Amino acid sequence: MKSDRLLKVAVGAGIAGMVLSGVAVPSAQAHGIQSAPTTTQAKPTLTQILSMGVTDQNRILNPLREIANAAGQAGKTTESGIYSTLRIDAPNDVVDIYLTDSSKGAQFLRAAQRIDRHIDTRLVKVKKAPYTLRQLHVARAQLLAEQAAHKLPYTIYTAAVATDGSAVQVTVNKPDVARASSQVRGGGASNLAEQQDTVGGVKVTFASGRPLKADSWADTKWHDSAPFIGGDAISDGAYVCSAGLPTVRTSDNHPIMITSDHCFTSGEPIYTGSSPTPTMGDFYNTDEGYPGNYVGAVSGKSTEWDAEEIDGSNNNSDESDSTTWYPVVGDAYSYNGDSVCQDGVASFFMQEGTVCGINVINQDITYTLQTETQGSYTVRGVEGVRSAWAVAQGDSGAMVFQAGSTRQARGVISAGSTDAPTGGGHAGTYVYWTEAPDILSHFGLKMNPHT
């Protein structure tokens, strides 16, 4: 087996070249551990927080994560009539919550406290947003439906909810055509300067982009045995990906492993590689023995969440880290401003270890993923960025998680890019994943309670 299917992605304009090839960068496991600030210390910058050791990073982020989880749940249920979005602002030790009626901030926080009475609402800043999350989703769905019906004179690559709830941010192949089309759709203005790019009354911004692609590259493997865990190398004999979420069906506790939908096709038997183990730092030039241990066969698939089920051998809810295994307890959504890790097999063998310090910059983005064997399809997920190495071919399907003495699953790796598809001035390598709660709900699964 000579090649693996992982994600090679390029989106956005102005940066040439594709990513996910080997690069010499410092290890993702930071050695310079910094202490949390005291009243006499300057506040740490976001860069400093992302490079902290896990313990110090969690000391800052965990109280904010608790607020985000409760607020996100309240916003999508009882308070959906005013909720837009939220963002963790770690350097300022606050969670920005965007509402269409900021005068109802106290009402919203009471709803969040009903979900988690332990959250510290003093760490919340309520801000005004022009649209609810429901309105933004309706506008995005309308655009995507029109594209699916071949009614648009342009191609959508990504469609993200702006982190402040101010618009749907879309990257396309023809931004000028897209702007003109939406201005005609909006109508009502006496001249072009007064017209707005709107869909269903919601502001839409257009920028130039390129498609995300899942391409084939030289590959190898890693070998493990049952019970399988997140971070294992898995292969169909032609391509290598990474195992993601070790789950069981909620109906009968039958074990199911989750990886990316673009990795393998329905019905394929999936194995680990066999000995010898790839050479560290030379992952893409090692011939792998095949097959190794049987993992299972591909059963259910979902293009929306870029996820597929592998039904076969037993699994445990652990993830393969740089030097040992760590238990994975629970799952949650990712929120703007948070920091996550990924345990892909390619990054491991390229001596990047477990890649941490990935900053969540958009918690609500759709993108069109182009694959070699399954065509293209629209995926709903999350966008993150890291200043150096973030992801590589072979990491597809790997677990995205919040680090600590135990891990919390956040999703599975879907794609990566060196381009900046949604703007915002973020420098580094971009990575995309789909969210664990959405995947589990779609397939009727839960994280395996056994670690």
N, C-alpha and C positions, 0 to 999 in steps of 0.2 A: 504494500500500500504506500503510495508516494504523495498523496495530497490530502488536505483536510478542508472541510467546508466550515469556514468561520466567517466572521464578518469583516469584510473590508468595506468601509463606507466612506463616502465623501459627500458632504452636503454643504451648501452655502457657497458664497463667491469670494474671490480675492485671494485664495490660498491654493497654490498648485500642488498636485501630488496626492497620493493616497497614503493612508497610514496602515498600521498593524504590521509593519515589518520590524525586525529587530533593531533596537537602538540602545546605545550605552547610556544608561541613566542610573542615578543612585537607587538603592533598594527602597521599595515601598515601605519597609519596616523602619520607621524613623528611629534614630538613636538619640537625637537631642530632645529629651523629655523636658517639657516646660511645666512650671507650676501654674495653677489657676491664679488669676489676679487677686490681689487684696486691695483694700481701700487706698493703700499707698502706692500701688503699682499702676503703671499705664495699662489700659485695656489692650489685650492681645489683638493683633490683626487677624483677618480671616486666614491668611497664609500661615501665620504662626499656629492658629488653632488646628488647621488641617495637618500640620506636621507634628503635632504633639503625640505622645504616647496615648494608648487607648484609655488608660485610667484618667489622665488629666483631661483628655478630650471629652469623655463622657461626663465628667464632673460639671462641665459647662453646658453640654448639649442635652443631657437627660431631662432636666426640668423643662426645657423648651420643647423637647420631643413629646413629653406628656401633654403639654398644652396643645401642641399641634394635633396630636391624635384625637383628643377630646373635641377640639374645635372643628376638625375636619369631619368627624362623625356627626356632630350637631349641625354643621353647615349643610350636610348632604341629606339630613332627615328633617327635624322639626324646624330648622331655621333656613331652609332652602329658599324661602322667599326673599331673603336679604343677603345671603352669603355669596361671596364672589370667590375669594381664594385666600391663601395665607403664605407667609414666608418667615422662616427662622432667621433672625438677625443675630447670629452668635456673638460677634464682636461687641454689640451693644446690649447683649443679654436680654433680648426681647423677642416676642413673636408679633409680627405685623399681621393683623387680621383685617381683611378688606370686606366691607359691607356696603350695600347700595344705600342704606339708611344708617349712617354712623351714629345717629341719636339713639339707636336701639342697641348700642354696644353693651350696656348693662344687661339687657334682656338676653342677648346672645351669650354672654359669659355665664349667666345663670344656667342656660341650657347646657353649656359645656361642663359646668360643675355638676350637673345632674348625671352626666356620663362618668366623670372622674372628680370626686369632691376634693381630691388632694392637690389639684393643680393650683399654682400660685398666680392668680389673675393680675397681680402687680407687675408681672413680666409681660403684659399684653399692651400693645398699642393698636387702637382701632383706627382704621383709615377708610376714606371714602373711595368707592369704586363705582363706575357708571353702569355696570352690568352684573347680574347674578351669574353664578356658574351655570345654571340651567339655560339662561339666554345665550351664553357663550357656546355651550354644547349644542344647542339647537342650530345656531348659525354655522358652526363647523360641520354638523351632520348634513345640513342643507348643501353646503359646498361639496362635501364628499359624495353625497347622493347624486348630485348633478354631474360630477366627474364620472361616477360609475355608469351613468346613463349617457355618457359621451356628449353632454350638453355644454361643456366648457371649452373655450378656445385656447386653453392653456392646460398644463399638467401640474398638479399639486404634488410636491414632494413631502413637505411636513406642514402640520397645522397645529399650533400650540396656543394654549390659553396664556396670555400675558401674565407675568407673575404678580402684577398689580391689578389684574382684572379689567384692564383698559381696552382690550382688543383681542381678536383672534389673529395671531401672527402666522402668516403663511409664506412658505418658500415655494417658488414655481419656476418653470423654464422660461416664461415670458412675462416678467413683472409689469411691463408697460401695457401689454394687452390685458392682463388681469386687472390692473387699475382702471383702465378704460371700461372694461366690462362691468365692474362693480359700480362705477360712477353712473353708468347708464341705468343699472339696476336700481340705484338709490334714487335718482331723478329728483325733481322738485326744486333744484337750484337754478338760478337764472344764468349762471356762467360756470365754466369748469372750475375756476378757482374756489367757488363757494360750494361745489359738490364734495361729498365725502365718500370714501370707499366704505360701503356698508353692505351687509347681507342680513336681511330680516331685521333691519334697524340696528344692528351691531357693527361697530367699527371693525374693519379688517385691514391689516397692513400686508403689503406684498414685498418680498425681496427675492433676488435671484438665488437659485439653489441648484443642487445636483442630486441625483437619486442615491439612496443608500443601497449598497450591494453586498450580497453574501457570496464571496468568491472562493475559488479553490486555491490552496497553497500547499506546499510540501508539508507533510505531517509525520507525526509518530504517535506514540501512545504511552500510556501509563497502565500498569496492571494492578488490579485489586481483586478482592474476592468478597462474596456475600458475607454480611450485609453491606450493600453498597451505600455510599454517602455522597453528599455534594462535593464537587471538585474532582471526582474520579474521571479518568480518560475513558471515553466510550467511542465505539467505532462500528461501522457496518462493513468494514473491509475495504472501503474506498475513501472514507472521510473520517476524521476525528473531531469530536466536540467534547464538551465537558458536561458531566452530570450536574443537575441543578438542585431541585427541591425533592428531598426524600419524603414521600407522603403515603397516606393510606386513604382508601375510599371511606367516606363517612357512613355508607350503608352497611359495610361488612368488614371494615378494617383490612381489606386486601391491599398489599403494598403496591405502590405505583411510583416510579421515578419520573421526574419532569425534566425535560431539556428543551432547547429551542425547536420550534416547528420547522425551521429551514434546514435543520441538520440531516434528517433522515426521512424516508418515505414510508407510507403505511405498510404494515405487515413485515417490515424488515427485521431480521434477528440482529440484536445488538450485543457486542462483546466488549470486554476490555482488550487492550493489547496484551501480548505475552512478552516474556524475556527476550532480549535484554532491555533494561530500562534505558530511555534516551539519555544521551550525554548532556549534562547540565551546560547550558549556554549554547548548545548546538541542536536545539529541538527540531529545526526544519531540515536538517541534513542527516537524520538518522532513519534507517530502514527499520520498520517495525515488524515483529513477528505477529502472525494473525492466524486463527483467532485466539483470544485469551479466554477468560472466564465469561460464561453466558450471563448477561444482565437481564434480557427480556426482549420482547418484540414490540414494535411501535403499534399502538392501538389508537386512542383518540388523538385528534389534532385540532388546533385552533390557530388560524391565521391572525385573528384579531389580537390575540395575546402572544403571538409568535411562540407558542408552547405546544409540546406534544407529550403524550404519556408513553412510558415504556413499562409494559406489564410482564413481570416474570419473577426474578429473584427477590429475596427480602431486602429491606433497607433499614437503616437507622437514621434518626434525625441528628446527624452530625455533619460537619464540613471539614474538608481536608485543608489544613492551614499550611504554613511554611515548614513546620517541624513536627506537628502532632495533630490530633483531632480535637475539635471543640464541639460541645453539644449545641444544638440549635433549638431554642425554646420560643415558639410562637412565630407570628408573622405580623407585619404592619405595612402601611403605605409609606412612601417616601415623600418628604415635604421640602419645598424650596428652602435652601439655606442649610440643610442637614449635610452630614458627612457619612459616606458608606464605604464598604470594601467589596472586592470580588475575588474569588478563589480559582480562577480559570487555570487549566492544566498547562496551556502554552506559556502564560506569564510565569508560572512556577518553574518550568524547565528552562526558560530564558533568564532565570536567576533574578526575577523581579519579586519573587515570593508572593505572598498575598498582598494584593494592591489595595491600599487604604488611602484615605484623604481625598476621595472622589466627592466633589462638591455638587450637590443637587442644585441645578439652575433652572429647571422647568419640570414641575411635577405633573404636567398635563399636556402631552404632545402626541400628535399622530404623525406617522411618517410612512412613506411608501417604500417597502423593502423589496429590492430586486434580487432574485435568486436564480441560480443556474438551472435548477431542475423543476421548480414549482412556479415559475413566472414571477409576477410582482403582486404584492398585496399590501393593504393598509393595516398598520399596527398601531395600537394605543399604548403609550408607555411614558417613560421618564427620561430626561436628559441630564447628564452630569458631565463635569469637566475636571481634569487634573492637570497640573502644570507640566508634568513630564509623562512618563509611561502610564497608560490607563488600561489598555486592553490589546489583545493580539489575536491573529488567526489561530483557532483552536480553543479560544475561551468561550465561544458561543455556547449558551446553555448553562454556564457557570452560575453559582449562587451569588446574588448580591445580598449583603447583610449588614446589619449594625453590629459592630464589634464590642466585646466586653468579655468577662469571664465566661459568659455564655453568649451565643449569637442569636439575633432575631432576623429571620428571613425577610428580605424586601423584594426579591424577584429573581429573574434569570436574564443573563446577558443576551442581547439581541444584535447590536451593531456598534460600530465605532467610526470615528472620523477625525481628521486633523482640521477640517473646515469649521467655521462658526455659523451654523445654519440659522440660528435665531438672534444673532447679534449680541449686543450687551457688552462687547469689549472683553470677553473672557478669552484668555490665552491658554493654549495647551491642547491636550488630546480629549476629544469628546467621546462619551460612551452612552449607550442607550440600553435600557432594560424594561421589561414588562413586570407588572407588580404582582407579588405573591397573593394578596387577597383576591385579586381579580381572577388569577389563574385557578386558584383553589375553588372559588365559587363556580366558575365555568364548568369544571370537570366534576364537581361534587366530591372534593377531597379535603383533607386537613393534614397539617404537618404530622408526621409520625410521632406519637407521644413517647416512643421509646428512643433513647439516645444511647 
